[in-house]
């Protein structure tokens, strides 16, 4: 079987959530199938970094995608029927390269990674190719949650701007996702919650559950962990809107309650491209914005607790799976743990949805290290039994074999 994978960004090195998923699925598929990867890359450095993938698959690269100015985004938000996610990777060069590959090779499957690549999936479908969409989130649901979250904060000016944008994107995405769901022969979803949301758009959509996973052979806690630091660790892409919302809420509403009891505790933010609102929190005492690191395992090992205070979003959290695989003690909102069936509050992690409850949960873990250790061990056992990539890739192979 010949598979063409369409990626919105380089899946190697696999640092971000989407890149991690694409990389591990690709690595699993090449053991059975002939795989060609067509990916964007922003520059020559990113192209060079893809070299290890060339030993696994045929890799075709297009520079881009072209940048879009704020004025262009405002114009398309107001005038285009398409959502931002259908426009952010628009590239004549990528479309031309896709046409070239589809003309030269009779691929059995065209697999588009995320809704961002759906316009190219539609291009392949028009030529009669069998298409599969890998939906990282039910995107219209994510924007719906963002809109409602912002609009609750009216009449704040930022809430009006953000809420209006998300409301428009929510409505556009519902139309666009419905069209793609009706076109693709199969759609991969990462959680039962996303499957339910997408079925509300297209009840007869052929949805297949292929969850996110974690590499438990890579994320291994040390036999003798070092003493915990005073760090409450948050890991994620730091300009991703749900992450920005989560961090600002935790920093303003939860962290002061924790520090009132334990003044040495601080929030450490790890991830790419810190948003200016998060960078402004950095004071070297209460909040430390570390930015991107090559390896998150040392921070997870030394964390007093990992916090995942998500209030909007969808899909499932790769960073939650990684924290659990490292046996780190985790405090998470119910929404942050969404998409990982089987996780149990008080057995694998602590769940909390209000500032007071989350502060109390963090203080429990920081002051009761026996409880923190017990949850960490149970969390690792759970994710390694059910969510290691070796458990996930066969699900995709089963979809392709059907």
ZAMARGU-4260 file (C-alpha; in steps of 0.2 Angstrom, whole numbers, plus 5000, padded with zeros to 4 digits):
<rodrens>
0) 5000/5000/5000 | 5006/5017/4995 | 5002/5031/5007 | 5004/5050/5005 | 5004/5060/5021
5) 5001/5079/5021 | 5008/5088/5035 | 5006/5107/5040 | 5023/5108/5048 | 5039/5097/5050
10) 5035/5082/5060 | 5054/5081/5065 | 5060/5085/5078 | 5044/5080/5086 | 5042/5093/5099
15) 5025/5100/5097 | 5009/5090/5100 | 5004/5089/5082 | 5022/5085/5076 | 5023/5071/5089
20) 5007/5063/5083 | 5012/5064/5065 | 5030/5058/5068 | 5024/5042/5078 | 5011/5038/5066
25) 5023/5039/5052 | 5036/5029/5061 | 5023/5015/5064 | 5016/5015/5046 | 5033/5014/5037
30) 5036/4996/5045 | 5021/4990/5034 | 5018/5002/5020 | 5027/5013/5007 | 5025/5031/5014
35) 5028/5048/5006 | 5028/5063/5017 | 5023/5080/5009 | 5027/5094/5022 | 5029/5112/5024
40) 5045/5118/5032 | 5048/5137/5036 | 5067/5138/5032 | 5083/5129/5027 | 5087/5124/5045
45) 5070/5115/5047 | 5073/5106/5030 | 5090/5100/5036 | 5082/5094/5053 | 5071/5083/5043
50) 5086/5072/5037 | 5082/5058/5050 | 5065/5055/5042 | 5073/5052/5025 | 5079/5035/5031
55) 5061/5030/5034 | 5051/5038/5020 | 5051/5048/5005 | 5051/5066/5011 | 5045/5080/4999
60) 5046/5098/5006 | 5038/5114/5002 | 5045/5131/5009 | 5031/5139/5019 | 5017/5142/5022
65) 5017/5160/5016 | 5014/5172/5031 | 4998/5181/5033 | 4997/5198/5040 | 4985/5204/5053
70) 4976/5214/5040 | 4974/5199/5029 | 4967/5189/5043 | 4954/5203/5048 | 4949/5204/5029
75) 4946/5185/5027 | 4937/5184/5044 | 4925/5197/5038 | 4924/5192/5020 | 4929/5174/5016
80) 4917/5160/5019 | 4932/5149/5024 | 4938/5148/5042 | 4956/5154/5047 | 4961/5135/5048
85) 4957/5132/5030 | 4967/5148/5024 | 4983/5148/5035 | 4992/5135/5024 | 4986/5141/5007
90) 5000/5139/4995 | 5001/5138/4977 | 5018/5129/4978 | 5011/5116/4989 | 4996/5113/4978
95) 5007/5111/4963 | 5018/5099/4972 | 5003/5089/4977 | 4997/5089/4959 | 5014/5083/4953
100) 5014/5068/4966 | 4996/5063/4963 | 5000/5063/4944 | 5016/5053/4946 | 5010/5040/4959
105) 4994/5030/4961 | 4993/5032/4980 | 4981/5020/4989 | 4978/5033/5003 | 4980/5052/5005
110) 4981/5055/5024 | 4979/5074/5028 | 4986/5078/5045 | 4974/5090/5054 | 4960/5101/5047
115) 4973/5114/5041 | 4977/5102/5027 | 4959/5098/5022 | 4959/5110/5007 | 4973/5098/5000
120) 4963/5083/5005 | 4948/5090/4995 | 4961/5093/4980 | 4965/5074/4981 | 4947/5069/4983
125) 4943/5079/4967 | 4955/5068/4958 | 4947/5052/4964 | 4960/5047/4978 | 4954/5038/4994
130) 4956/5051/5007 | 4958/5051/5026 | 4957/5066/5038 | 4966/5065/5054 | 4957/5077/5065
135) 4967/5083/5080 | 4952/5092/5087 | 4934/5095/5084 | 4939/5112/5079 | 4922/5120/5078
140) 4919/5114/5096 | 4936/5122/5101 | 4931/5139/5094 | 4913/5137/5102 | 4921/5135/5119
145) 4933/5149/5116 | 4919/5161/5111 | 4908/5157/5126 | 4923/5158/5137 | 4927/5176/5131
150) 4909/5182/5129 | 4906/5178/5148 | 4919/5191/5152 | 4910/5205/5143 | 4911/5220/5143
155) 4930/5219/5143 | 4937/5225/5126 | 4948/5210/5124 | 4933/5198/5128 | 4923/5207/5114
160) 4937/5205/5101 | 4942/5188/5105 | 4924/5182/5108 | 4918/5190/5091 | 4933/5182/5082
165) 4929/5164/5089 | 4911/5166/5086 | 4914/5169/5068 | 4926/5155/5067 | 4915/5143/5076
170) 4901/5146/5063 | 4913/5145/5048 | 4921/5129/5055 | 4905/5120/5057 | 4901/5123/5039
175) 4919/5118/5033 | 4921/5103/5044 | 4904/5097/5039 | 4910/5098/5021 | 4926/5089/5024
180) 4917/5075/5035 | 4906/5072/5020 | 4920/5071/5008 | 4933/5060/5017 | 4931/5041/5016
185) 4937/5040/5034 | 4941/5052/5048 | 4952/5049/5063 | 4947/5056/5079 | 4958/5057/5095
190) 4944/5055/5108 | 4926/5049/5110 | 4921/5067/5115 | 4927/5073/5098 | 4918/5059/5089
195) 4902/5064/5097 | 4905/5082/5092 | 4908/5078/5074 | 4893/5066/5073 | 4882/5081/5078
200) 4888/5089/5061 | 4887/5073/5050 | 4879/5058/5059 | 4884/5046/5046 | 4903/5051/5046
205) 4915/5036/5046 | 4924/5040/5061 | 4938/5030/5068 | 4946/5032/5086 | 4965/5033/5085
210) 4970/5042/5101 | 4985/5052/5105 | 4999/5042/5113 | 5016/5043/5122 | 5033/5034/5120
215) 5035/5026/5137 | 5052/5020/5132 | 5058/5038/5130 | 5048/5045/5145 | 5055/5035/5159
220) 5056/5042/5177 | 5073/5040/5186 | 5075/5025/5198 | 5080/5038/5211 | 5071/5054/5208
225) 5079/5070/5214 | 5070/5080/5228 | 5056/5090/5220 | 5059/5109/5217 | 5047/5123/5221
230) 5041/5123/5203 | 5023/5120/5197 | 5026/5116/5179 | 5016/5120/5164 | 5022/5113/5147
235) 5014/5117/5130 | 5015/5129/5115 | 5014/5146/5123 | 5006/5156/5110 | 4992/5143/5108
240) 4976/5152/5113 | 4969/5138/5125 | 4986/5137/5133 | 4987/5156/5135 | 4970/5156/5143
245) 4975/5142/5155 | 4991/5150/5161 | 4983/5167/5163 | 4969/5160/5174 | 4981/5149/5184
250) 4993/5164/5187 | 4980/5176/5192 | 4967/5165/5201 | 4976/5150/5207 | 4994/5154/5211
255) 4990/5168/5223 | 4980/5155/5234 | 4994/5143/5233 | 5008/5156/5238 | 4997/5162/5252
260) 5001/5145/5260 | 5018/5141/5253 | 5026/5157/5247 | 5041/5148/5239 | 5030/5140/5226
265) 5032/5147/5208 | 5025/5143/5191 | 5037/5138/5177 | 5031/5139/5159 | 5040/5128/5146
270) 5036/5129/5128 | 5039/5138/5111 | 5034/5155/5106 | 5028/5163/5123 | 5014/5175/5120
275) 5017/5193/5125 | 5004/5191/5139 | 5013/5176/5146 | 5031/5184/5144 | 5024/5199/5154
280) 5021/5187/5169 | 5040/5183/5170 | 5047/5190/5186 | 5060/5177/5191 | 5051/5174/5207
285) 5033/5170/5205 | 5032/5165/5187 | 5047/5160/5177 | 5045/5159/5158 | 5059/5146/5152
290) 5053/5145/5134 | 5057/5130/5123 | 5069/5116/5130 | 5077/5102/5120 | 5071/5089/5133
295) 5056/5091/5145 | 5060/5076/5156 | 5071/5085/5168 | 5058/5098/5172 | 5045/5084/5174
300) 5056/5074/5185 | 5059/5089/5197 | 5042/5097/5196 | 5033/5098/5213 | 5017/5096/5202
305) 5012/5097/5184 | 4997/5109/5181 | 4986/5107/5166 | 4972/5121/5170 | 4964/5120/5153
310) 4947/5129/5151 | 4945/5128/5132 | 4951/5116/5119 | 4947/5099/5113 | 4956/5083/5107
315) 4968/5075/5120 | 4983/5082/5129 | 5000/5074/5123 | 5008/5084/5137 | 4997/5076/5150
320) 5002/5059/5143 | 5020/5063/5144 | 5019/5070/5162 | 5010/5054/5168 | 5022/5043/5159
325) 5036/5052/5169 | 5026/5048/5185 | 5024/5066/5188 | 5010/5071/5200 | 4997/5080/5190
330) 4983/5093/5194 | 4972/5095/5180 | 4955/5102/5175 | 4941/5090/5170 | 4943/5098/5152
335) 4962/5096/5153 | 4959/5077/5155 | 4946/5076/5142 | 4949/5063/5128 | 4958/5050/5139
340) 4945/5038/5145 | 4950/5028/5160 | 4959/5042/5170 | 4952/5042/5187 | 4953/5057/5199
345) 4962/5052/5215 | 4969/5037/5207 | 4980/5043/5193 | 4979/5062/5195 | 4969/5075/5204
350) 4955/5085/5195 | 4950/5102/5200 | 4939/5115/5191 | 4939/5131/5202 | 4953/5141/5208
355) 4950/5136/5226 | 4949/5117/5222 | 4964/5118/5211 | 4975/5127/5224 | 4969/5114/5237
360) 4974/5100/5225 | 4991/5107/5222 | 4994/5110/5241 | 4989/5092/5244 | 5002/5085/5232
365) 5016/5097/5238 | 5013/5093/5256 | 5010/5075/5254 | 5024/5067/5244 | 5018/5050/5248
370) 5001/5054/5239 | 5011/5062/5225 | 5022/5047/5222 | 5007/5035/5223 | 4997/5045/5210
375) 5013/5046/5199 | 5016/5027/5199 | 4998/5023/5195 | 4997/5037/5181 | 5013/5029/5173
380) 5006/5011/5174 | 4989/5017/5166 | 4996/5027/5151 | 5010/5014/5147 | 4997/5000/5147
385) 4984/5009/5136 | 4992/5024/5127 | 5009/5019/5122 | 5011/5022/5104 | 5014/5003/5102
390) 4996/5002/5107 | 4990/5016/5096 | 4998/5013/5079 | 4989/4996/5076 | 4972/5005/5077
395) 4977/5015/5062 | 4984/5000/5053 | 4967/4992/5056 | 4958/5007/5048 | 4970/5005/5033
400) 4968/4987/5031 | 4949/4988/5031
</rodrens>
